[in-house]
């Protein structure tokens, strides 16, 4: 489901921040031929950006994703 893909993507962001000390500045997603989603991150060292609050510790599994008109809307809870 779309919400599961969103949570998996955000889990990757949190993982790379925690383990590699990098944050994404660009994300590219593509549909795979088998119906999967693949993606790449363009990243910079975490020290190269100014934090605006506590760093994320995890993603709560309550994400919602829906298409509304021409736009997609998403909601997710981030544990800090």
N, C-alpha and C positions, 0 to 999 in steps of 0.2 A: 504494500500500500504506500501511497505517497508520503504519509506521515512517518512510516518506518524508514523510508529513504532519507527524509529530513533529519530524523534522530541519528541515523548512522553517520550522515555527513557531519553533523555537529559533534558527535562523539569523536570523530577523526580530528576535528579542529582542536578540541580540548586535549586529546592525546598528544598532538604535535606541540601544543603550547607547553604541556607538562614535561614531556620527554625530550623534545628537541629544542625548546625555547624559541619557537617561531610562531608567527601569526600569519594567517592568509591575508593578502591584499587583493587577490584575484582568484576567482573560482570559475572553472569551466566544466560544465556537465554535458554529457552526450548520451543519447539512447543507444544501447547495445543492440545488435541484431537479434539477440536472444530475449529481448525485453528487459534486460538489466540496465542499470545506469552506471556509467563510468565517469570519473572526473579527475581533474588535476588542480592543484593549488599552486599559485604563485605566492611565495612567502618572503617575509623579512624577519630579521631577529626581533624578538619581543621588545628588546631595549630600544628599537628604532621607532616605536610608537608610544604615544602618551596614554597610559591607562586612564579610564574614566570611572573606575570602581574596582571592587574586588575581582580577582581572577576567577574564571569558572572552574568548578570542581567536577561537574558532571551534568548530564542532561536527564531530566525527569521524563519518563515515558508517557507523557500526556499530550503529545504534539497533535495539532490539527492542521490540515491543509485543505483548501477548497478554492475552486475557481469561481470568481464573482465577476461576471461581465468579461471584459478584456484582460483582467488582472488576476493573478494568483495571490491569495492571502494565507499566511501561516502564523501559527501561535505555538510557542513552546516555552517550557519553564526551565531555566538554567539554575542549577544549584551552585551557590557561591560559598 
